[in-house]
Amino acid sequence: MRARLFGGTNVDAVQGIDADPSLRIAVTGRFGNTVDFGLGTGVATGSLDAFLVQFRGTSAPNWVVTFGGPETMKGCRPPSRIALEP
C-alpha cells in the first residue's frame, strides 16, 4: 500500500472516492486558490472550485478536471458519491 500527498495553497477536501479491481481510482472534491495533482497547477476561478481526478494504481494521475465559477461552491458541493464504469 502506498500513500500520496496532493494539495494546494488553501482548502482541499475530498468528497468522494471509488476504486475498481484494475486499480483505477477516481477522486472528487473541492479546492481553494490552487491545487496540483502532478499534471500542472489548477487555479480556482472562485473561492472554492471542484475537481475530478483519476489515477491508475500508484502512478501519477491519468487526467484531472477542475470546474467552478466566479462565486464560491459552498452551496454547490461536488459529488459525494462517485462510481467507475467497468
C-alpha positions, -999 to +999 in steps of 0.1 A: +000+000+000+012+035-008+001+070+002+004+101-019+001+137-008-016+162-031-029+196-025-026+233-029-023+266-011-057+267+005-086+245+014-085+210-002-113+184+006-121+150-008-158+145-012-159+111-029-136+082-039-140+050-058-117+022-070-121-008-093-103-042-095-080-029-122-067-002-097-083+028-113-091+053-086-114+083-090-115+111-065-138+142-064-137+171-041-131+208-038-102+232-035-094+268-029-069+290-047-047+264-064-043+226-065-017+203-081-021+166-086+011+162-106-002+173-140+002+210-135-015+236-113-052+241-114-064+276-104-098+282-088-120+308-106-139+313-074-130+310-038-138+272-039-139+251-071-144+214-077-121+187-091-124+152-105-091+132-109-084+096-120-054+076-110-042+043-123-027+023-094+001+040-077+011+061-107+006+097-115-029+109-124-043+099-158-063+131-160-077+160-139-107+182-145-114+213-124-146+233-126-164+262-110-173+298-114-165+332-101-185+325-069-178+301-041-191+265-045-200+262-008-237+259-017-230+235-046-208+207-034-190+183-057-205+148-058-200+128-026-206+095-045-187+085-075-185+052-094-162+040-122-177+021-151-162-014-155 
